[in-house]
Each structure stands twice: as structure tokens, then as C-alpha cells.
Amino acid sequence: HVQVVESGGGLVQPGESLRLSCAAEKTRFHISVMGWYRQAPGNERELVATITYEGVTTYADSVKDRFTISRDNPKDTVYLQMNDLRPEDTAVYYCYLDFKPLGVEWGQGTQVTVSP
């Protein structure tokens, strides 16, 4: 088990921005892929974005051109910059880090609420 801590969620109005951070404690293990899921009550978990060690990214169609995922490898940290937020973005956001050889570790979740 590796401790993973998320931060940056909050309550914003439509059109505003938030930046989520997710950091693992210092580890000797390599993190291949970092990413973000989100889940709203009553909805299925949705993959939002991923980023490889080399910086190759993928995004869900619903967040393309609005969200940007990035990572700081020396700090074992992944970020999610969320711009032009919409009510449908409201969810608990969970980061995940794919450690080799330990496997996937998850953040505790951070609430993002977009409402007027």
C-alpha cells in the first residue's frame, strides 16, 4: 500500500476552473500510467483522462478541449486542470497511479461541484 492524497476540489460556478492534484508518498517504484476517474451519485464510474510516463494523454470526449492532465514524475504527482466547468462535471474525482510492480493505488476522492 502507498498513500495517495488528492486535493483541489470545491464548489464553483459554471465556466470557472479548478486544478486537482494527486500525490503519492515517495516511493522507489515506477509509475507507468496516471489518470483520473469520476463518479456522480447514481452514475457509473467514468474514465476522464490518462497520461503515460512519457506524457502521452487520452481524454474522454466529454472533457476534450476543456481539461488537461499533466504529471510531475520526480514528485510522483498528477494534475487535472479543469476549465470551463459545467454542471455535468459535478462528481467525486479519483486519481489512480499504476505502480510497477505493486499495482494500482487510488486517491481518496475529492468533490467537484459545479452549480450557479
N, C-alpha and C positions, 0 to 999 in steps of 0.2 A: 504494500500500500504506500502511495505517495500522496502527500497532502497537496490539494489543488484548491486555490482560493480565487473566487470571482469578485468583481466589483464593477461599479459604474451604472447600474440600473437606476431607474427612477420614474417619476411622473413628468411627462412633457405634453405639450400641445401639438396637434398635427402640424407638420412642416419643420419642427425643431429637430435637434440632433442629440445623440448620446454616443459615448465611446465606452465600450465594455472592455475590461481587462481580465485576464485569467493567467495566473502564475503558479507554477509548481515549485515546491521546495527544491533546493539544489540537489541535483542527482548526477550520478555517473552515467546514467542510461540515456541512450539516444532517443529522441522523439521524432518519429518519422512523419506523421500527419497530425496536424492540429485542426480543430474545427468547432463549429457551433451548431447545436440543435436548439429548437424552441418548441414549447408546448403550451397551449392555452387550455383552460378547463373544458372538458368535453371533446377536445380535438386530439388527433393523433400527433405524435412527435414528428417534427418536420426538420429535415436537414437544411440548414441555412447556408453554410459556406464551409469550405475546407481549404487548407493550404499545406503543401508539401514542404519538406526540409529545404528544397531548392527554391521555394517561393511560387510554385505553380498553384493557381487558385481555381476553385469552382464555386458557383453560386446558384441558388435556387432562382427560378425565373421571377418569382415574386419580389426579389430584392436586388436584382441586377440593376446596375447604374445608380443605386442608392446606397448600398452597403459595401464596405471594403474590409477585407480580412488581411491582417499582416502578422508577422511574428518577429520576436527578438530572440534568436537562438541562445546567445550567451546567458540570457536571463530566464530561459525556459518559459517564455510568456507569449501569449497570443492575444490579439486585439480584434475588436469588431467595431469599426466606425460606421455608425448608422445615421444617415442623413435623410431629410425629407420623410420623417416618420409618419406613419398612417395608423389609424385605429386598428386595422387588421394586423399590425405588427405587435400588438399587445400580447404578451406571453411571458412565461418564465424561460429564460435563456440559459442553456447549459453548455459549457465548453467541454471538450474532450481532448485528451492527449494520448496518442498511441505510442507508448513506450516499448522499446525493444531491449530485452525480451520480456518485460513484465506484462504487457498488455495495455488495455485502455483504462485510463483513470478519468473520472468525471469531476467537474466542479459542483459546488453545492446548489447552484442556480441563483440567478438574480432576476428580479421582477422588472419588466419594462411595461409601463402603462402609457398609452397614447390616447388622450382624451381632451376635449375642449373644456 
